[in-house]
Amino acid sequence: MQKIDQTIFENLSQEARNSPRKRKNLNYHTCEADPLQRLLNAMEPGTYIRPHKHEDPDKREVFIAFRGRLCVVEFDSEGNITDHTILDWAAGMPAVEIAEKTFHTVISLQSGSVAYEVKDGPYNPNDDKCFASWAPAEGTPESKIYLEELIQKLSLRVELI
């Protein structure tokens, strides 16, 4: 039995705060070939997850917010926002499932946020994500601007603890 508790959340969040990418994951799947990929993902405000979709092979993805607040955003093929929701366990909206072939991103709205992710496997870093051509690459100055524009467009409130 693998137990998931507050100590794990706190340690993972601390690692995310100290990471240049402002996120850190802890895998529960045993190998990349596992047909069900499972991981905790600690995400701090300011982390940028480039909008992407999972196709070829098609994969569904589930996000469960165990702690904090996260906004999951879906887009059409041109980059227009088609849907979004704020995941917040305490507010009664803890999870969302994203259909295969759907462009999406996750925005951390609160320091210490931790999600449990479940995705169809296997994991191959060469074809896991199809990045949106209309979204800037991670680590570029444009990515910071794009993230801020998304936050403003959706009237989101970001809290640093």
Residue, then its C-alpha position, 0 to 999 in steps of 0.5 A: m500500500q502506498k499512502i499519500d498524506q500531508t507530509i508528502f504534499e508538504n515535501l513535494s510543494q517545498e521541492a516545487r517552490n525551489s524548482p526553476r519550473k515551479r513544479k515537481n512530480l512524484n510518480y506512482h506508476t512503476c515504469e513508462a510502459d505502465p498502462l495507467q500513469r499516476l503521479l502527484n504534481a505540486m504546482e506553484p503560482g507562476t509555473y507555465i504548462r504549455p497548452h497541449k493535447h494527448e493524441d496519437p496515441d489518444k489519452r484521457e487525463v484526470f486531475i484531482a486537486f488534493r490541496g490548493r486551487l488549480c484552474v484547468v483550461e481547455f482550448d480549441s485548435e486556434g487557441n480560443i478558450t472553450d471551457h475552464t474550471i477551478l479545482d478546489w477540494a474544499a469548495g466542492m470541485p475537486a476533479v476534472e477529466i479531459a478528453e483525448k485530443t483536447f488542448h489544455t493547460v493547468i494554472s496554479l492559483q495558490s501556493g502549495s497546490v497539489a494534484y493527483e494526475v491519472k493518464d492512459g499509458p504508456y508514457n513516451p516522452n517523444d510523443d506524450k504531448c502535442f504542443a499547441s503551435w499558438a502557445p509560446a514554448e516553456g521558459t521563454p519571455e513570451s510564456k510569462i506574458y501568455l500565462e498572465e494574459l490567461i489569468q487576466k482573461l479568466s479573471l483569476r485570483v492567484e494567492l501566494i501563501 
